[in-house]
Amino acid sequence: MKKSISMLILGLTMLILVSAGCCGVGGVSDAEVMDALLRVYLRFRQEEIARPASDDPTPVVFVVEPGETAGDIALRLKRSGLINDAELFRLLARSYKADSKLEAGRYELRANMSMEEIIEALQHGRLEEIAVTIPEGWRAEQIAEMLVEEVGIDGGKFLALVQNGVFDYEFLQDRPPEAGLEGFLFPDTYLFPVQPTALDIIERMLDNFDQRFTAEMRQAAVEREMTIRQVVTLASIVEREAVVAEERPIIAGVFLNRLEKGMNLEACPTVQYALGFQEDTGQWWKTPVTLEEFAQVNSPYNTYLHRGLPPGPICNPGFASIQAVLEPVESDYLYFLAKGDGSHAFAKTFEEHLQNRQRYQR
């Protein structure tokens, strides 16, 4: 009987919510009517609100990501086994005016907490965190070095997981057995706990990539007849080549034109990646690279010697470079040359390219 009345009240509440704007009478606002109905409905559900999902007292770290709504959070709480009813949680949060106060961050929750206790924790119980910004265009070893300094992880373990760890993500399904996670450690600002594990950090980065590389972007890759790995590989080269943001789509278009014509990419950063760490200068990206090295570095990553894309990404590109590959500027350019100020001169023919060399590389 109680359940039937509860469903009736829910139906009336939903009706009012849908018809908002049509029911204000006698000086009582629509919002006040809806709030009153919601309170009545929640009183009928009070027993379920107070009942924990289980009696398990094990702490669970729950991360609220920036931009998530109360509905998003409720669904993930249910999937995590922390609540039993996502819609009831969302309505309760709305009743407490907490739906707009659930801040991004890391929280420690338990399945033996009531919904009210979880809502309270999500407003005031954030764990202590450290903000770490991973720059675009860094290779995994650079990221490891930063994380050792910033949050004190085991850098060797981090790189071992990057190279050999097993991670179940759709975008990694075409990853060759010998390939690591280079390219998919998404650059961003992260809030990490005071003592994170290498695995926690990598999973956060991969989760972020999975979210940022949207369904629309995956479809755009299909339309270009490229796998996600191929898109990220080319984007990693664009990331290292481009200095001026507006040039990213133009540079991506040049590389796509060269691939279509069967030309070598001849991208300097691929040789820098192959050369690796420079003991004498402490650089991961050797500068400058000589003409002799372009011809002599024996590596499948040397795009002066090998046609097509290198075996995998050479760094971890940001969103803008990935988007540039999927939405390049259409042009007839086949060459570009650094002017020395960060920008590039573009050319359609080798003769024009030689003229740009004379002009900018005296």
C-alpha positions in Angstrom: 0.0 0.0 0.0 2.8 2.4 1.0 4.7 1.6 -2.2 1.5 2.4 -4.3 1.0 5.7 -2.6 4.7 6.4 -3.1 4.4 5.8 -6.8 1.3 8.0 -6.9 3.1 10.8 -5.3 6.0 10.4 -7.6 3.7 10.5 -10.6 2.1 13.7 -9.3 5.5 15.2 -8.7 6.7 14.4 -12.2 3.5 15.8 -13.6 4.1 19.1 -11.8 7.8 19.1 -12.9 6.8 18.6 -16.5 4.1 21.3 -16.3 6.2 23.9 -14.6 4.9 27.3 -15.4 1.3 26.4 -15.5 0.4 25.8 -11.9 1.2 28.9 -9.9 -2.0 30.0 -8.1 -3.0 32.1 -5.2 0.4 33.8 -4.9 2.2 30.5 -4.5 5.0 30.0 -7.0 5.5 26.9 -9.2 8.8 26.3 -7.5 7.2 26.3 -4.1 4.5 23.9 -5.2 7.1 21.5 -6.7 9.3 21.7 -3.5 6.2 20.9 -1.4 5.3 17.9 -3.5 8.9 16.7 -3.5 9.0 16.9 0.3 5.8 14.8 0.5 7.2 12.2 -1.9 10.5 11.9 0.0 8.7 11.4 3.3 7.1 8.3 1.8 10.5 7.1 0.7 12.3 8.0 4.0 12.8 4.4 5.0 14.7 3.7 1.7 16.6 7.0 2.1 17.9 6.0 5.5 18.7 2.4 4.5 22.3 1.9 3.4 23.1 0.0 0.2 24.8 -2.7 2.4 26.5 -3.2 5.7 30.0 -3.1 4.2 32.1 -0.6 6.1 35.0 -0.7 3.5 36.1 2.8 2.5 35.7 3.5 -1.2 37.4 6.5 -2.9 34.8 8.1 -5.1 35.9 10.8 -7.6 33.5 13.6 -8.7 34.7 14.9 -12.0 34.4 18.6 -13.0 31.1 19.3 -14.8 29.2 16.2 -13.5 25.6 16.8 -12.6 23.8 15.3 -9.6 22.2 12.8 -12.0 25.6 11.7 -13.4 27.0 11.3 -9.8 23.9 9.3 -8.8 24.2 6.9 -11.6 27.9 6.3 -10.8 27.1 5.9 -7.1 24.6 3.2 -8.0 27.1 1.4 -10.3 29.7 1.5 -7.5 27.3 -0.1 -5.1 27.1 2.9 -2.8 23.3 3.5 -3.2 20.4 1.5 -4.4 18.3 4.1 -6.3 19.9 6.7 -8.5 16.7 8.7 -9.1 15.8 8.8 -5.5 19.3 10.1 -4.7 19.0 12.8 -7.3 15.6 14.0 -6.0 17.0 14.0 -2.4 19.9 16.1 -3.4 17.6 18.5 -5.1 15.4 18.7 -2.0 18.5 19.6 0.1 19.5 22.2 -2.6 22.7 20.2 -2.7 22.5 19.3 -6.4 24.5 22.4 -7.3 26.9 22.0 -4.4 28.5 18.7 -5.2 32.0 19.8 -5.9 34.6 18.0 -8.0 37.1 16.1 -6.0 37.9 12.9 -4.3 35.8 11.6 -1.5 35.9 8.6 0.9 32.5 6.9 1.0 31.2 3.6 2.4 28.3 1.4 1.3 26.9 1.4 4.9 26.3 5.1 4.7 22.7 6.4 4.2 21.9 8.6 1.2 21.8 11.7 3.5 25.2 10.9 4.9 26.6 10.5 1.3 25.1 13.8 0.2 26.7 15.5 3.3 30.0 13.9 2.6 30.0 15.0 -1.1 29.6 18.6 0.1 32.1 18.8 2.9 34.2 15.6 3.0 36.8 16.1 0.2 40.1 14.4 0.8 43.3 16.4 0.7 44.6 16.6 -2.8 47.5 17.9 -4.9 46.9 19.7 -8.2 49.3 18.5 -10.9 49.4 19.8 -14.5 50.7 17.4 -17.2 51.8 19.6 -20.2 50.9 18.7 -23.7 53.6 17.1 -25.8 55.5 15.3 -23.1 56.7 11.8 -23.4 56.0 9.2 -20.7 59.4 9.5 -19.2 59.0 13.2 -18.6 55.6 12.7 -17.0 57.2 10.0 -14.7 59.9 12.5 -13.6 57.4 15.2 -12.8 55.2 12.8 -10.8 58.1 11.5 -8.8 58.8 15.1 -7.7 55.2 16.3 -7.3 53.5 13.4 -5.7 56.3 11.0 -4.8 55.3 7.9 -6.9 57.7 5.2 -7.9 58.8 6.4 -11.3 60.0 2.9 -12.4 56.7 1.3 -11.5 54.9 4.0 -13.4 56.9 3.4 -16.6 56.6 -0.3 -16.2 52.8 0.0 -16.1 52.9 2.4 -19.1 54.9 -0.1 -21.1 53.5 -3.5 -20.0 50.3 -2.8 -18.0 47.0 -4.4 -19.1 44.1 -1.9 -19.3 40.7 -2.7 -20.6 39.7 0.3 -22.8 38.1 0.2 -26.2 40.5 2.7 -27.6 43.4 0.5 -26.7 42.1 -2.6 -28.4 44.3 -2.2 -31.5 47.4 -1.6 -29.4 50.2 -3.9 -30.6 51.4 -6.3 -27.8 54.8 -4.6 -27.6 53.4 -1.0 -27.5 52.9 1.0 -24.3 50.5 3.8 -23.4 52.5 6.6 -25.0 50.0 9.0 -26.6 47.1 8.2 -24.3 48.2 9.7 -21.0 46.0 12.7 -21.5 47.6 16.0 -20.6 45.5 18.0 -18.2 45.3 19.4 -14.6 44.6 16.6 -12.2 43.7 16.5 -8.5 45.6 13.5 -7.1 45.5 12.3 -3.5 48.5 13.0 -1.3 49.9 9.5 -1.8 48.6 8.2 -5.1 49.7 4.9 -6.7 51.1 4.7 -10.2 48.1 2.6 -11.2 45.6 5.2 -9.9 47.3 8.0 -11.9 47.4 6.0 -15.1 43.8 5.0 -14.8 42.8 8.7 -14.2 44.6 9.7 -17.4 43.1 6.9 -19.5 39.6 7.6 -18.1 40.1 11.3 -19.1 41.2 10.3 -22.6 38.2 8.0 -22.9 35.9 10.9 -22.0 37.6 13.6 -24.0 37.8 11.5 -27.2 34.1 11.7 -27.8 31.8 9.5 -29.9 31.7 12.3 -32.5 35.5 12.3 -32.7 35.6 8.5 -33.0 33.1 8.7 -35.9 35.3 11.4 -37.5 38.2 9.0 -37.3 36.2 6.3 -39.0 35.2 8.7 -41.8 38.9 9.4 -42.3 39.6 5.7 -42.4 42.0 6.1 -39.4 42.1 4.1 -36.2 42.2 6.0 -32.9 45.8 5.0 -32.5 46.7 6.4 -36.0 44.9 9.7 -35.1 46.8 10.0 -31.8 50.1 9.1 -33.5 49.7 11.9 -36.1 48.4 14.3 -33.4 51.6 13.6 -31.3 53.7 14.7 -34.3 51.5 17.8 -34.8 51.9 18.6 -31.1 55.7 18.6 -31.2 55.8 20.6 -34.5 53.2 23.3 -33.8 54.0 26.3 -31.7 51.3 28.7 -32.9 47.9 27.3 -32.0 46.3 28.4 -35.2 48.8 26.4 -37.3 47.9 23.0 -35.8 45.1 22.2 -38.4 47.3 23.5 -41.2 50.3 21.3 -40.2 47.9 18.3 -39.7 46.6 18.9 -43.2 50.2 19.0 -44.7 51.0 15.6 -43.1 47.7 14.1 -44.3 48.5 15.3 -47.8 51.9 13.7 -47.7 50.5 10.4 -46.4 47.9 10.4 -49.2 50.6 10.9 -51.8 52.9 8.3 -50.3 55.6 10.8 -49.3 57.7 10.5 -46.2 56.5 12.7 -43.4 60.0 13.9 -42.7 59.1 15.1 -39.2 62.0 16.2 -37.0 60.3 15.3 -33.7 60.1 11.6 -34.8 64.0 11.6 -35.0 64.2 13.4 -31.7 62.0 10.8 -30.1 64.2 8.0 -31.6 67.3 9.6 -30.2 65.9 9.6 -26.7 67.6 11.1 -23.6 70.7 13.2 -24.2 73.1 12.7 -21.3 75.3 15.6 -22.1 72.5 18.2 -22.1 69.8 16.5 -20.0 67.3 16.8 -22.8 64.6 14.4 -23.9 64.2 16.2 -27.2 67.6 16.9 -28.8 67.9 20.3 -30.2 69.1 20.9 -32.8 69.1 17.7 -34.8 71.6 17.6 -37.6 71.1 16.6 -41.2 73.4 13.6 -40.6 71.2 12.4 -37.8 68.1 12.6 -40.0 69.8 10.1 -42.4 71.6 8.0 -39.9 69.3 7.3 -37.0 68.3 3.7 -37.5 64.8 3.6 -36.0 61.3 2.8 -37.3 60.4 6.2 -35.8 62.6 8.0 -38.2 60.1 9.4 -40.7 62.9 10.6 -43.0 63.8 7.0 -43.7 60.4 5.3 -43.4 57.2 6.1 -45.1 53.9 6.3 -43.4 53.2 6.9 -39.7 55.7 5.8 -37.1 54.9 2.6 -35.0 53.0 4.7 -32.4 52.7 8.2 -30.8 55.9 10.0 -29.9 54.4 12.0 -27.1 51.1 12.6 -25.4 49.2 15.2 -27.4 46.6 17.6 -26.1 43.0 17.9 -27.3 43.7 20.7 -29.8 46.2 18.6 -31.7 43.9 15.6 -31.8 41.1 17.8 -33.1 43.4 19.2 -35.7 44.0 15.8 -37.2 40.3 15.1 -37.3 39.4 18.6 -38.6 42.5 19.7 -40.7 42.7 22.7 -42.9 42.2 21.5 -46.5 45.0 22.8 -48.7 47.5 21.8 -51.3 50.5 22.4 -49.0 53.1 19.6 -48.9 55.9 21.4 -47.0 56.4 23.7 -44.1 59.4 25.4 -42.6 60.1 27.0 -39.2 60.6 30.8 -39.6 62.4 31.1 -36.3 59.7 32.9 -34.4 57.4 29.9 -33.7 55.4 30.2 -36.9 55.9 28.4 -40.2 56.1 29.1 -43.9 54.0 26.7 -46.0 54.6 25.7 -49.6 52.8 23.7 -52.2 55.9 22.7 -54.2 59.5 21.8 -53.4 60.6 24.8 -55.4 58.5 27.1 -53.1 59.9 25.2 -50.1 63.5 25.9 -51.3 62.6 29.6 -51.7 61.4 29.6 -48.1 64.6 28.1 -47.0 66.6 30.8 -48.6 64.4 33.4 -47.0 64.2 32.1 -43.5 67.3 29.9 -43.0 70.1 32.2 -44.1 
